Amino acid sequence: MEEFHKVRRLPPYVFEQVNRLKASARSRGADIIDLGMGNPDLPTPKAIVDKLCEVVRDPRTHRYSSSRGIPGLRRAQANYYGRRFGVKLDPDTQVVATLGSKEGFANMAQAITAPGDVILCPNPTYPIHAFGFIMSGGVIRSLQVEPDDGFIPALERGIRHSIPKPLALILNYPSNPTAQVASLDFYKEVVAFAKKNDIIILSDLAYSEIYFDGNPPPSVLQVPGAIDVAVEFTSMSKTFSMPGWRMGFAVGNHRLISALTRVKSYLDYGAFTPIQVAAAHALNGDGADIAEVRDIYHKRRDVMVDAFSRAGWIVPAPAASMFAWAPIPEPFKHLGSLEFSKLLIEHADVAVAPGVGFGEHGDDHVRIALVENEHRIRQAARNIKRFLASSAKQPNNVVPLAAHR
Ligand SMILES: Cc1ncc(COP(=O)(O)O)c(C=O)c1O
């Protein structure tokens, strides 16, 4: 029987192949150090968990909640934007809570896309950026470009060669997977371009608080007038180590926020109220929890870059995000990122995410997530050192797994 139309447009998740291999190595007793999925390993700060436990005892919180987010939560998010970015938001019309930012992004795509609408999307990028729109009948035009001088010319080319003219542009800085960051000046140029060409900006700022070199990533909404064309998504998952809680936000342009709010009102009843209250408590905090999470990733980053380089693998130090975007070492480059990732599991007991899983232009890199402790990261580096040394001595012994099958 033929696959359903929508399912046919969703290729099997590349990461599934790595996951299967990881599971089978583990079932053989291998101790796989998992730097693959960006799944934070740190516990949610105690005060946030305590708040959840306190609130959950009140049976009134067990009813359906509010799809767009309870008022106190939307106010807390608006206050966060005020404190952190100096951006004033109306919690009633410019803020909506989402069930994680991934859900918010996908439903925004659903809310605004007509069949055939063209979306300008980075490549490589976090998969929902493209597939949220593909699932909604949109068409992706990939931008293989960094947030530098080449960006606006790439947008101009994108506009010139797209019929119909693109509906929206996706930005994601700090980037998953590349960890690139953008400056406020960059955003100014992009906003001016978007306004001139009547294009919506969807900015994914999931890593707003994970930065290491003293430069907090800006929000696109800091650009005066950006709110006329832009919406931004943030997430509690990384900032407060709350990935399983599923709490995020979309903020910005009233028309876009109200479109998302409308679609969500048909789909969900909002996150469980105790989660929303605890999330508001987190956002209203003094920032100490955020600083602690940031500090842990910072130390892990330093350990990883240092230990991997001593193992013979030079990995550029990311300035932000919880990822390093690592070029595949020269002797393995020709294999591509999926085969190289498989080799690392098989011969070094280390899992990473193959760059091709984020788009075709990611295939000469793998993504290393800082989601194991410093000790385990050092162990991963030792394993990789051994693997690189043995493959240099006997290259024929290290055959891509596909060749065994
Ligand atoms: C860039 C980016 N956006 C969104 C998400 C999803 O976050 P959430 O847990 O809020 O859905 C992630 C998670 O890895 C991400 O890296």
Ligand as a Chemical Component Dictionary entry (heavy atoms), coordinates in Angstrom:
data_LIG
# 
_chem_comp.id                   LIG 
_chem_comp.type                 NON-POLYMER 
_chem_comp.pdbx_formal_charge   0 
_chem_comp.three_letter_code    LIG 
# 
loop_
_chem_comp_atom.comp_id 
_chem_comp_atom.atom_id 
_chem_comp_atom.alt_atom_id 
_chem_comp_atom.type_symbol 
_chem_comp_atom.charge 
_chem_comp_atom.model_Cartn_x 
_chem_comp_atom.model_Cartn_y 
_chem_comp_atom.model_Cartn_z 
_chem_comp_atom.pdbx_ordinal 
LIG C1 C1 C 0 17.338 25.135 17.981 1  
LIG C2 C2 C 0 16.329 24.367 18.753 2  
LIG N1 N1 N 0 15.067 24.761 18.717 3  
LIG C3 C3 C 0 14.120 24.107 19.402 4  
LIG C4 C4 C 0 14.423 22.999 20.153 5  
LIG C5 C5 C 0 13.321 22.292 20.853 6  
LIG O1 O1 O 0 13.206 22.720 22.158 7  
LIG P1 P1 P 0 11.953 22.377 23.035 8  
LIG O2 O2 O 0 12.394 21.362 24.016 9  
LIG O3 O3 O 0 11.574 23.675 23.675 10 
LIG O4 O4 O 0 10.856 21.877 22.146 11 
LIG C6 C6 C 0 15.717 22.542 20.221 12 
LIG C7 C7 C 0 16.046 21.331 20.983 13 
LIG O5 O5 O 0 17.052 20.723 20.854 14 
LIG C8 C8 C 0 16.698 23.247 19.489 15 
LIG O6 O6 O 0 17.965 22.853 19.490 16 
# 
loop_
_chem_comp_bond.comp_id 
_chem_comp_bond.atom_id_1 
_chem_comp_bond.atom_id_2 
_chem_comp_bond.value_order 
_chem_comp_bond.pdbx_ordinal 
LIG C1 C2 SING 1  
LIG C2 N1 SING 2  
LIG C2 C8 DOUB 3  
LIG N1 C3 DOUB 4  
LIG C3 C4 SING 5  
LIG C4 C5 SING 6  
LIG C4 C6 DOUB 7  
LIG C5 O1 SING 8  
LIG O1 P1 SING 9  
LIG P1 O2 DOUB 10 
LIG P1 O3 SING 11 
LIG P1 O4 SING 12 
LIG C6 C7 SING 13 
LIG C6 C8 SING 14 
LIG C7 O5 DOUB 15 
LIG C8 O6 SING 16 
# 
